[in-house]
Amino acid sequence: MAEDRHRQTSKYTLDRNMPGAFEGETVSRRRFMTGTVHAAGGIAAAAFTLPALGFAISPIFKRLPFSWQIIGTPADFTETAYVTKVITIVQGIGEAGKSIAYVRKRWPAVDTEPLNRFNHYVALSSRCMHLGCPVRYVEAAERFICPCHGGVYNFRGMVAGGPPVRPLDRFYMLERNGYVYLGPRYSVNSELQRFSPRDPGEPLDGIGQYLYPARFDTSVLPSTKNLPLPPKITP
C-alpha cells in the first residue's frame, strides 16, 4: 500500500483513463473550463474593485493647491468690526469655488491667543461647524448665527450656543508690502489651538483630535516667498 500511495500518476489524461481524453493531452476539459471560469471571475472582480480602490487611495498622493490671495489693504479692516470678503477656496471651477470670510484686525484686548506672523488679522470661515450651513454675522449682537439649526458663535467665533462641536474655522493671514493676504483654512479647538482642517461635526477637544484625522488631500501652507502681486491699476 505504501508503494501505491507514492506511485507517480502520469500527467497525460489518456494514461489516467479519463473519458474523452486525447493523446498528448495534459489538462482535462473540466479542469480547463474550471480555470477559465475562475479567471473570468477574477477579471470581473478586478474591474469593479480596482477603480474603487484607486478612487479611495488617490487623495493620498495629491494635495489640493492653494495660493495666497490679496483681500485688501490694512486700511480696509478695523479691530471692532468684521468685513465680509469673497475668497476663492477651490481654483479653476468659477463661482462654485468661491466662499466668504469674515475678516478683522487682531484686537489685543479680546484676542488672547499667542501672537505670530499669521494672526495679525482674524479671518473666520462662514461654514457652521455643526453640518456646514453658512453662518451670518449680526453686528448688533456681535454674534455669528447659523439659520439651519440655531448654532451661535461669539465675536471671536467660539461656540456660544446650539449644536456646533467646535469654533468656526479660520484662515492663515499675512500682511506684506502694504497688502493683506489670505491663506489656507485651518481648524481650532475650544482653546483656539490650530489643527489641519476638519469637516463639520468633528470635535477637536480631547480624544476628538485623534478620532477625526485630517484628510489626506488637505492643502499645505504655501510659501510666503513669492506672494502674488497686486493687480495693476490702469489710468
TORBA-552105 format. One record per residue (C-alpha): x, y, z; residue number from 1; residue in three letters. Coordinates in pm, whole numbers, m for minus. Layout:
N
<pt><X>X</X><Y>Y</Y><Z>Z</Z><i>NUM</i><aa>ALA</aa></pt>
...
***
This chain:
235
<pt><X>0</X><Y>0</Y><Z>0</Z><i>1</i><aa>MET</aa></pt>
<pt><X>295</X><Y>227</Y><Z>66</Z><i>2</i><aa>ALA</aa></pt>
<pt><X>413</X><Y>178</Y><Z>m292</Z><i>3</i><aa>GLU</aa></pt>
<pt><X>65</X><Y>259</Y><Z>m429</Z><i>4</i><aa>ASP</aa></pt>
<pt><X>50</X><Y>577</Y><Z>m222</Z><i>5</i><aa>ARG</aa></pt>
<pt><X>381</X><Y>706</Y><Z>m356</Z><i>6</i><aa>HIS</aa></pt>
<pt><X>335</X><Y>592</Y><Z>m713</Z><i>7</i><aa>ARG</aa></pt>
<pt><X>357</X><Y>890</Y><Z>m952</Z><i>8</i><aa>GLN</aa></pt>
<pt><X>49</X><Y>945</Y><Z>m1171</Z><i>9</i><aa>THR</aa></pt>
<pt><X>104</X><Y>1022</Y><Z>m1538</Z><i>10</i><aa>SER</aa></pt>
<pt><X>42</X><Y>1382</Y><Z>m1643</Z><i>11</i><aa>LYS</aa></pt>
<pt><X>m140</X><Y>1268</Y><Z>m1958</Z><i>12</i><aa>TYR</aa></pt>
<pt><X>m518</X><Y>1233</Y><Z>m1935</Z><i>13</i><aa>THR</aa></pt>
<pt><X>m517</X><Y>931</Y><Z>m2168</Z><i>14</i><aa>LEU</aa></pt>
<pt><X>m285</X><Y>738</Y><Z>m1932</Z><i>15</i><aa>ASP</aa></pt>
<pt><X>m524</X><Y>815</Y><Z>m1647</Z><i>16</i><aa>ARG</aa></pt>
<pt><X>m816</X><Y>662</Y><Z>m1842</Z><i>17</i><aa>ASN</aa></pt>
<pt><X>m1021</X><Y>980</Y><Z>m1840</Z><i>18</i><aa>MET</aa></pt>
<pt><X>m1333</X><Y>963</Y><Z>m2061</Z><i>19</i><aa>PRO</aa></pt>
<pt><X>m1291</X><Y>1156</Y><Z>m2385</Z><i>20</i><aa>GLY</aa></pt>
<pt><X>m917</X><Y>1205</Y><Z>m2338</Z><i>21</i><aa>ALA</aa></pt>
<pt><X>m688</X><Y>1271</Y><Z>m2633</Z><i>22</i><aa>PHE</aa></pt>
<pt><X>m334</X><Y>1156</Y><Z>m2685</Z><i>23</i><aa>GLU</aa></pt>
<pt><X>m84</X><Y>1410</Y><Z>m2556</Z><i>24</i><aa>GLY</aa></pt>
<pt><X>m349</X><Y>1598</Y><Z>m2356</Z><i>25</i><aa>GLU</aa></pt>
<pt><X>m232</X><Y>1711</Y><Z>m2009</Z><i>26</i><aa>THR</aa></pt>
<pt><X>m531</X><Y>1919</Y><Z>m1895</Z><i>27</i><aa>VAL</aa></pt>
<pt><X>m880</X><Y>1779</Y><Z>m1884</Z><i>28</i><aa>SER</aa></pt>
<pt><X>m1165</X><Y>1978</Y><Z>m2031</Z><i>29</i><aa>ARG</aa></pt>
<pt><X>m1328</X><Y>2002</Y><Z>m1690</Z><i>30</i><aa>ARG</aa></pt>
<pt><X>m1012</X><Y>2145</Y><Z>m1540</Z><i>31</i><aa>ARG</aa></pt>
<pt><X>m973</X><Y>2384</Y><Z>m1833</Z><i>32</i><aa>PHE</aa></pt>
<pt><X>m1330</X><Y>2512</Y><Z>m1800</Z><i>33</i><aa>MET</aa></pt>
<pt><X>m1292</X><Y>2549</Y><Z>m1423</Z><i>34</i><aa>THR</aa></pt>
<pt><X>m977</X><Y>2756</Y><Z>m1469</Z><i>35</i><aa>GLY</aa></pt>
<pt><X>m1145</X><Y>2968</Y><Z>m1736</Z><i>36</i><aa>THR</aa></pt>
<pt><X>m1441</X><Y>3045</Y><Z>m1510</Z><i>37</i><aa>VAL</aa></pt>
<pt><X>m1210</X><Y>3135</Y><Z>m1223</Z><i>38</i><aa>HIS</aa></pt>
<pt><X>m1005</X><Y>3366</Y><Z>m1445</Z><i>39</i><aa>ALA</aa></pt>
<pt><X>m1319</X><Y>3536</Y><Z>m1580</Z><i>40</i><aa>ALA</aa></pt>
<pt><X>m1445</X><Y>3586</Y><Z>m1225</Z><i>41</i><aa>GLY</aa></pt>
<pt><X>m1115</X><Y>3738</Y><Z>m1119</Z><i>42</i><aa>GLY</aa></pt>
<pt><X>m1120</X><Y>3980</Y><Z>m1413</Z><i>43</i><aa>ILE</aa></pt>
<pt><X>m1477</X><Y>4084</Y><Z>m1335</Z><i>44</i><aa>ALA</aa></pt>
<pt><X>m1395</X><Y>4138</Y><Z>m968</Z><i>45</i><aa>ALA</aa></pt>
<pt><X>m1090</X><Y>4345</Y><Z>m1059</Z><i>46</i><aa>ALA</aa></pt>
<pt><X>m1299</X><Y>4556</Y><Z>m1298</Z><i>47</i><aa>ALA</aa></pt>
<pt><X>m1516</X><Y>4662</Y><Z>m1004</Z><i>48</i><aa>PHE</aa></pt>
<pt><X>m1255</X><Y>4669</Y><Z>m730</Z><i>49</i><aa>THR</aa></pt>
<pt><X>m960</X><Y>4849</Y><Z>m888</Z><i>50</i><aa>LEU</aa></pt>
<pt><X>m1144</X><Y>5172</Y><Z>m985</Z><i>51</i><aa>PRO</aa></pt>
<pt><X>m1300</X><Y>5194</Y><Z>m638</Z><i>52</i><aa>ALA</aa></pt>
<pt><X>m964</X><Y>5130</Y><Z>m475</Z><i>53</i><aa>LEU</aa></pt>
<pt><X>m797</X><Y>5393</Y><Z>m692</Z><i>54</i><aa>GLY</aa></pt>
<pt><X>m1068</X><Y>5645</Y><Z>m603</Z><i>55</i><aa>PHE</aa></pt>
<pt><X>m1021</X><Y>5571</Y><Z>m233</Z><i>56</i><aa>ALA</aa></pt>
<pt><X>m641</X><Y>5598</Y><Z>m217</Z><i>57</i><aa>ILE</aa></pt>
<pt><X>m576</X><Y>5863</Y><Z>m483</Z><i>58</i><aa>SER</aa></pt>
<pt><X>m606</X><Y>6153</Y><Z>m232</Z><i>59</i><aa>PRO</aa></pt>
<pt><X>m301</X><Y>6012</Y><Z>m52</Z><i>60</i><aa>ILE</aa></pt>
<pt><X>m85</X><Y>6112</Y><Z>m345</Z><i>61</i><aa>PHE</aa></pt>
<pt><X>m216</X><Y>6463</Y><Z>m409</Z><i>62</i><aa>LYS</aa></pt>
<pt><X>m281</X><Y>6787</Y><Z>m227</Z><i>63</i><aa>ARG</aa></pt>
<pt><X>m536</X><Y>7050</Y><Z>m316</Z><i>64</i><aa>LEU</aa></pt>
<pt><X>m345</X><Y>7353</Y><Z>m446</Z><i>65</i><aa>PRO</aa></pt>
<pt><X>m390</X><Y>7677</Y><Z>m255</Z><i>66</i><aa>PHE</aa></pt>
<pt><X>m211</X><Y>8007</Y><Z>m302</Z><i>67</i><aa>SER</aa></pt>
<pt><X>m213</X><Y>8328</Y><Z>m107</Z><i>68</i><aa>TRP</aa></pt>
<pt><X>m473</X><Y>8577</Y><Z>m228</Z><i>69</i><aa>GLN</aa></pt>
<pt><X>m494</X><Y>8951</Y><Z>m174</Z><i>70</i><aa>ILE</aa></pt>
<pt><X>m812</X><Y>9057</Y><Z>4</Z><i>71</i><aa>ILE</aa></pt>
<pt><X>m737</X><Y>9424</Y><Z>72</Z><i>72</i><aa>GLY</aa></pt>
<pt><X>m508</X><Y>9670</Y><Z>245</Z><i>73</i><aa>THR</aa></pt>
<pt><X>m463</X><Y>9729</Y><Z>620</Z><i>74</i><aa>PRO</aa></pt>
<pt><X>m683</X><Y>10039</Y><Z>595</Z><i>75</i><aa>ALA</aa></pt>
<pt><X>m978</X><Y>9820</Y><Z>493</Z><i>76</i><aa>ASP</aa></pt>
<pt><X>m1001</X><Y>9649</Y><Z>833</Z><i>77</i><aa>PHE</aa></pt>
<pt><X>m1062</X><Y>9751</Y><Z>1194</Z><i>78</i><aa>THR</aa></pt>
<pt><X>m1039</X><Y>9570</Y><Z>1526</Z><i>79</i><aa>GLU</aa></pt>
<pt><X>m1403</X><Y>9600</Y><Z>1629</Z><i>80</i><aa>THR</aa></pt>
<pt><X>m1594</X><Y>9514</Y><Z>1310</Z><i>81</i><aa>ALA</aa></pt>
<pt><X>m1583</X><Y>9231</Y><Z>1059</Z><i>82</i><aa>TYR</aa></pt>
<pt><X>m1555</X><Y>9291</Y><Z>687</Z><i>83</i><aa>VAL</aa></pt>
<pt><X>m1706</X><Y>9034</Y><Z>452</Z><i>84</i><aa>THR</aa></pt>
<pt><X>m1468</X><Y>8923</Y><Z>178</Z><i>85</i><aa>LYS</aa></pt>
<pt><X>m1531</X><Y>8693</Y><Z>m118</Z><i>86</i><aa>VAL</aa></pt>
<pt><X>m1249</X><Y>8440</Y><Z>m143</Z><i>87</i><aa>ILE</aa></pt>
<pt><X>m1153</X><Y>8150</Y><Z>m369</Z><i>88</i><aa>THR</aa></pt>
<pt><X>m1125</X><Y>7816</Y><Z>m191</Z><i>89</i><aa>ILE</aa></pt>
<pt><X>m1104</X><Y>7588</Y><Z>m498</Z><i>90</i><aa>VAL</aa></pt>
<pt><X>m921</X><Y>7706</Y><Z>m807</Z><i>91</i><aa>GLN</aa></pt>
<pt><X>m1047</X><Y>7662</Y><Z>m1161</Z><i>92</i><aa>GLY</aa></pt>
<pt><X>m1420</X><Y>7597</Y><Z>m1108</Z><i>93</i><aa>ILE</aa></pt>
<pt><X>m1552</X><Y>7951</Y><Z>m1123</Z><i>94</i><aa>GLY</aa></pt>
<pt><X>m1819</X><Y>8075</Y><Z>m885</Z><i>95</i><aa>GLU</aa></pt>
<pt><X>m1867</X><Y>7728</Y><Z>m736</Z><i>96</i><aa>ALA</aa></pt>
<pt><X>m1519</X><Y>7752</Y><Z>m588</Z><i>97</i><aa>GLY</aa></pt>
<pt><X>m1584</X><Y>8077</Y><Z>m403</Z><i>98</i><aa>LYS</aa></pt>
<pt><X>m1689</X><Y>8138</Y><Z>m45</Z><i>99</i><aa>SER</aa></pt>
<pt><X>m1684</X><Y>8426</Y><Z>203</Z><i>100</i><aa>ILE</aa></pt>
<pt><X>m1468</X><Y>8503</Y><Z>504</Z><i>101</i><aa>ALA</aa></pt>
<pt><X>m1528</X><Y>8746</Y><Z>787</Z><i>102</i><aa>TYR</aa></pt>
<pt><X>m1210</X><Y>8947</Y><Z>843</Z><i>103</i><aa>VAL</aa></pt>
<pt><X>m1093</X><Y>9200</Y><Z>1104</Z><i>104</i><aa>ARG</aa></pt>
<pt><X>m770</X><Y>9316</Y><Z>1261</Z><i>105</i><aa>LYS</aa></pt>
<pt><X>m644</X><Y>9140</Y><Z>1571</Z><i>106</i><aa>ARG</aa></pt>
<pt><X>m779</X><Y>9305</Y><Z>1886</Z><i>107</i><aa>TRP</aa></pt>
<pt><X>m529</X><Y>9252</Y><Z>2172</Z><i>108</i><aa>PRO</aa></pt>
<pt><X>m794</X><Y>9315</Y><Z>2437</Z><i>109</i><aa>ALA</aa></pt>
<pt><X>m1001</X><Y>9024</Y><Z>2303</Z><i>110</i><aa>VAL</aa></pt>
<pt><X>m765</X><Y>8801</Y><Z>2108</Z><i>111</i><aa>ASP</aa></pt>
<pt><X>m552</X><Y>8650</Y><Z>2381</Z><i>112</i><aa>THR</aa></pt>
<pt><X>m401</X><Y>8358</Y><Z>2186</Z><i>113</i><aa>GLU</aa></pt>
<pt><X>m22</X><Y>8384</Y><Z>2123</Z><i>114</i><aa>PRO</aa></pt>
<pt><X>70</X><Y>8632</Y><Z>1852</Z><i>115</i><aa>LEU</aa></pt>
<pt><X>260</X><Y>8514</Y><Z>1543</Z><i>116</i><aa>ASN</aa></pt>
<pt><X>305</X><Y>8632</Y><Z>1189</Z><i>117</i><aa>ARG</aa></pt>
<pt><X>m8</X><Y>8455</Y><Z>1067</Z><i>118</i><aa>PHE</aa></pt>
<pt><X>m266</X><Y>8602</Y><Z>1307</Z><i>119</i><aa>ASN</aa></pt>
<pt><X>m224</X><Y>8980</Y><Z>1296</Z><i>120</i><aa>HIS</aa></pt>
<pt><X>m566</X><Y>8955</Y><Z>1132</Z><i>121</i><aa>TYR</aa></pt>
<pt><X>m856</X><Y>8726</Y><Z>1217</Z><i>122</i><aa>VAL</aa></pt>
<pt><X>m1039</X><Y>8563</Y><Z>926</Z><i>123</i><aa>ALA</aa></pt>
<pt><X>m1329</X><Y>8332</Y><Z>1012</Z><i>124</i><aa>LEU</aa></pt>
<pt><X>m1492</X><Y>8080</Y><Z>781</Z><i>125</i><aa>SER</aa></pt>
<pt><X>m1862</X><Y>8120</Y><Z>708</Z><i>126</i><aa>SER</aa></pt>
<pt><X>m1922</X><Y>7745</Y><Z>738</Z><i>127</i><aa>ARG</aa></pt>
<pt><X>m2100</X><Y>7627</Y><Z>1052</Z><i>128</i><aa>CYS</aa></pt>
<pt><X>m1919</X><Y>7353</Y><Z>1241</Z><i>129</i><aa>MET</aa></pt>
<pt><X>m2238</X><Y>7157</Y><Z>1301</Z><i>130</i><aa>HIS</aa></pt>
<pt><X>m2339</X><Y>7048</Y><Z>949</Z><i>131</i><aa>LEU</aa></pt>
<pt><X>m2174</X><Y>7308</Y><Z>728</Z><i>132</i><aa>GLY</aa></pt>
<pt><X>m2453</X><Y>7560</Y><Z>672</Z><i>133</i><aa>CYS</aa></pt>
<pt><X>m2344</X><Y>7921</Y><Z>603</Z><i>134</i><aa>PRO</aa></pt>
<pt><X>m2345</X><Y>8150</Y><Z>906</Z><i>135</i><aa>VAL</aa></pt>
<pt><X>m2401</X><Y>8525</Y><Z>901</Z><i>136</i><aa>ARG</aa></pt>
<pt><X>m2263</X><Y>8790</Y><Z>1130</Z><i>137</i><aa>TYR</aa></pt>
<pt><X>m2514</X><Y>9002</Y><Z>1321</Z><i>138</i><aa>VAL</aa></pt>
<pt><X>m2325</X><Y>9319</Y><Z>1406</Z><i>139</i><aa>GLU</aa></pt>
<pt><X>m2575</X><Y>9450</Y><Z>1663</Z><i>140</i><aa>ALA</aa></pt>
<pt><X>m2546</X><Y>9131</Y><Z>1870</Z><i>141</i><aa>ALA</aa></pt>
<pt><X>m2180</X><Y>9063</Y><Z>1786</Z><i>142</i><aa>GLU</aa></pt>
<pt><X>m2278</X><Y>8705</Y><Z>1712</Z><i>143</i><aa>ARG</aa></pt>
<pt><X>m2250</X><Y>8464</Y><Z>1421</Z><i>144</i><aa>PHE</aa></pt>
<pt><X>m2583</X><Y>8290</Y><Z>1366</Z><i>145</i><aa>ILE</aa></pt>
<pt><X>m2650</X><Y>7969</Y><Z>1175</Z><i>146</i><aa>CYS</aa></pt>
<pt><X>m3006</X><Y>7970</Y><Z>1032</Z><i>147</i><aa>PRO</aa></pt>
<pt><X>m3024</X><Y>7591</Y><Z>989</Z><i>148</i><aa>CYS</aa></pt>
<pt><X>m3008</X><Y>7453</Y><Z>1344</Z><i>149</i><aa>HIS</aa></pt>
<pt><X>m2959</X><Y>7753</Y><Z>1569</Z><i>150</i><aa>GLY</aa></pt>
<pt><X>m2583</X><Y>7747</Y><Z>1613</Z><i>151</i><aa>GLY</aa></pt>
<pt><X>m2447</X><Y>8063</Y><Z>1776</Z><i>152</i><aa>VAL</aa></pt>
<pt><X>m2086</X><Y>8187</Y><Z>1789</Z><i>153</i><aa>TYR</aa></pt>
<pt><X>m1948</X><Y>8485</Y><Z>1978</Z><i>154</i><aa>ASN</aa></pt>
<pt><X>m1737</X><Y>8771</Y><Z>1843</Z><i>155</i><aa>PHE</aa></pt>
<pt><X>m1426</X><Y>8552</Y><Z>1831</Z><i>156</i><aa>ARG</aa></pt>
<pt><X>m1606</X><Y>8269</Y><Z>1651</Z><i>157</i><aa>GLY</aa></pt>
<pt><X>m1624</X><Y>8045</Y><Z>1957</Z><i>158</i><aa>MET</aa></pt>
<pt><X>m1937</X><Y>7841</Y><Z>2028</Z><i>159</i><aa>VAL</aa></pt>
<pt><X>m2189</X><Y>8035</Y><Z>2238</Z><i>160</i><aa>ALA</aa></pt>
<pt><X>m2487</X><Y>7804</Y><Z>2196</Z><i>161</i><aa>GLY</aa></pt>
<pt><X>m2653</X><Y>7535</Y><Z>1988</Z><i>162</i><aa>GLY</aa></pt>
<pt><X>m2515</X><Y>7212</Y><Z>1840</Z><i>163</i><aa>PRO</aa></pt>
<pt><X>m2176</X><Y>7314</Y><Z>1685</Z><i>164</i><aa>PRO</aa></pt>
<pt><X>m1893</X><Y>7096</Y><Z>1814</Z><i>165</i><aa>VAL</aa></pt>
<pt><X>m1609</X><Y>7346</Y><Z>1780</Z><i>166</i><aa>ARG</aa></pt>
<pt><X>m1535</X><Y>7713</Y><Z>1693</Z><i>167</i><aa>PRO</aa></pt>
<pt><X>m1552</X><Y>7845</Y><Z>1339</Z><i>168</i><aa>LEU</aa></pt>
<pt><X>m1257</X><Y>7754</Y><Z>1121</Z><i>169</i><aa>ASP</aa></pt>
<pt><X>m1000</X><Y>8021</Y><Z>1047</Z><i>170</i><aa>ARG</aa></pt>
<pt><X>m759</X><Y>8120</Y><Z>771</Z><i>171</i><aa>PHE</aa></pt>
<pt><X>m390</X><Y>8195</Y><Z>781</Z><i>172</i><aa>TYR</aa></pt>
<pt><X>m340</X><Y>8569</Y><Z>734</Z><i>173</i><aa>MET</aa></pt>
<pt><X>m35</X><Y>8768</Y><Z>633</Z><i>174</i><aa>LEU</aa></pt>
<pt><X>43</X><Y>9136</Y><Z>587</Z><i>175</i><aa>GLU</aa></pt>
<pt><X>315</X><Y>9209</Y><Z>336</Z><i>176</i><aa>ARG</aa></pt>
<pt><X>411</X><Y>9504</Y><Z>112</Z><i>177</i><aa>ASN</aa></pt>
<pt><X>108</X><Y>9708</Y><Z>214</Z><i>178</i><aa>GLY</aa></pt>
<pt><X>m146</X><Y>9434</Y><Z>140</Z><i>179</i><aa>TYR</aa></pt>
<pt><X>m335</X><Y>9175</Y><Z>342</Z><i>180</i><aa>VAL</aa></pt>
<pt><X>m312</X><Y>8816</Y><Z>216</Z><i>181</i><aa>TYR</aa></pt>
<pt><X>m540</X><Y>8525</Y><Z>299</Z><i>182</i><aa>LEU</aa></pt>
<pt><X>m404</X><Y>8169</Y><Z>305</Z><i>183</i><aa>GLY</aa></pt>
<pt><X>m541</X><Y>7817</Y><Z>360</Z><i>184</i><aa>PRO</aa></pt>
<pt><X>m808</X><Y>7728</Y><Z>613</Z><i>185</i><aa>ARG</aa></pt>
<pt><X>m733</X><Y>7558</Y><Z>944</Z><i>186</i><aa>TYR</aa></pt>
<pt><X>m947</X><Y>7430</Y><Z>1231</Z><i>187</i><aa>SER</aa></pt>
<pt><X>m927</X><Y>7515</Y><Z>1601</Z><i>188</i><aa>VAL</aa></pt>
<pt><X>m1042</X><Y>7359</Y><Z>1926</Z><i>189</i><aa>ASN</aa></pt>
<pt><X>m1208</X><Y>7540</Y><Z>2215</Z><i>190</i><aa>SER</aa></pt>
<pt><X>m867</X><Y>7678</Y><Z>2319</Z><i>191</i><aa>GLU</aa></pt>
<pt><X>m803</X><Y>7804</Y><Z>1964</Z><i>192</i><aa>LEU</aa></pt>
<pt><X>m516</X><Y>7563</Y><Z>1908</Z><i>193</i><aa>GLN</aa></pt>
<pt><X>m450</X><Y>7505</Y><Z>1539</Z><i>194</i><aa>ARG</aa></pt>
<pt><X>m521</X><Y>7178</Y><Z>1359</Z><i>195</i><aa>PHE</aa></pt>
<pt><X>m530</X><Y>7071</Y><Z>997</Z><i>196</i><aa>SER</aa></pt>
<pt><X>m876</X><Y>7139</Y><Z>850</Z><i>197</i><aa>PRO</aa></pt>
<pt><X>m1151</X><Y>6905</Y><Z>965</Z><i>198</i><aa>ARG</aa></pt>
<pt><X>m1506</X><Y>6859</Y><Z>838</Z><i>199</i><aa>ASP</aa></pt>
<pt><X>m1811</X><Y>6998</Y><Z>1022</Z><i>200</i><aa>PRO</aa></pt>
<pt><X>m1933</X><Y>6781</Y><Z>1308</Z><i>201</i><aa>GLY</aa></pt>
<pt><X>m1583</X><Y>6664</Y><Z>1402</Z><i>202</i><aa>GLU</aa></pt>
<pt><X>m1480</X><Y>6782</Y><Z>1752</Z><i>203</i><aa>PRO</aa></pt>
<pt><X>m1117</X><Y>6858</Y><Z>1827</Z><i>204</i><aa>LEU</aa></pt>
<pt><X>m1120</X><Y>6865</Y><Z>2205</Z><i>205</i><aa>ASP</aa></pt>
<pt><X>m982</X><Y>6569</Y><Z>2396</Z><i>206</i><aa>GLY</aa></pt>
<pt><X>m988</X><Y>6241</Y><Z>2207</Z><i>207</i><aa>ILE</aa></pt>
<pt><X>m1172</X><Y>6401</Y><Z>1916</Z><i>208</i><aa>GLY</aa></pt>
<pt><X>m847</X><Y>6519</Y><Z>1758</Z><i>209</i><aa>GLN</aa></pt>
<pt><X>m741</X><Y>6155</Y><Z>1723</Z><i>210</i><aa>TYR</aa></pt>
<pt><X>m1080</X><Y>6012</Y><Z>1623</Z><i>211</i><aa>LEU</aa></pt>
<pt><X>m1110</X><Y>6254</Y><Z>1331</Z><i>212</i><aa>TYR</aa></pt>
<pt><X>m775</X><Y>6282</Y><Z>1149</Z><i>213</i><aa>PRO</aa></pt>
<pt><X>m723</X><Y>6534</Y><Z>872</Z><i>214</i><aa>ALA</aa></pt>
<pt><X>m796</X><Y>6443</Y><Z>514</Z><i>215</i><aa>ARG</aa></pt>
<pt><X>m501</X><Y>6331</Y><Z>303</Z><i>216</i><aa>PHE</aa></pt>
<pt><X>m572</X><Y>6600</Y><Z>41</Z><i>217</i><aa>ASP</aa></pt>
<pt><X>m556</X><Y>6888</Y><Z>290</Z><i>218</i><aa>THR</aa></pt>
<pt><X>m385</X><Y>7193</Y><Z>144</Z><i>219</i><aa>SER</aa></pt>
<pt><X>m46</X><Y>7269</Y><Z>290</Z><i>220</i><aa>VAL</aa></pt>
<pt><X>62</X><Y>7620</Y><Z>389</Z><i>221</i><aa>LEU</aa></pt>
<pt><X>215</X><Y>7771</Y><Z>74</Z><i>222</i><aa>PRO</aa></pt>
<pt><X>545</X><Y>7953</Y><Z>75</Z><i>223</i><aa>SER</aa></pt>
<pt><X>546</X><Y>8322</Y><Z>162</Z><i>224</i><aa>THR</aa></pt>
<pt><X>843</X><Y>8399</Y><Z>m61</Z><i>225</i><aa>LYS</aa></pt>
<pt><X>662</X><Y>8451</Y><Z>m392</Z><i>226</i><aa>ASN</aa></pt>
<pt><X>336</X><Y>8619</Y><Z>m298</Z><i>227</i><aa>LEU</aa></pt>
<pt><X>101</X><Y>8723</Y><Z>m578</Z><i>228</i><aa>PRO</aa></pt>
<pt><X>140</X><Y>9080</Y><Z>m691</Z><i>229</i><aa>LEU</aa></pt>
<pt><X>m150</X><Y>9325</Y><Z>m664</Z><i>230</i><aa>PRO</aa></pt>
<pt><X>m338</X><Y>9397</Y><Z>m987</Z><i>231</i><aa>PRO</aa></pt>
<pt><X>m207</X><Y>9688</Y><Z>m1188</Z><i>232</i><aa>LYS</aa></pt>
<pt><X>m427</X><Y>9995</Y><Z>m1188</Z><i>233</i><aa>ILE</aa></pt>
<pt><X>m458</X><Y>10143</Y><Z>m1535</Z><i>234</i><aa>THR</aa></pt>
<pt><X>m526</X><Y>10518</Y><Z>m1557</Z><i>235</i><aa>PRO</aa></pt>
***
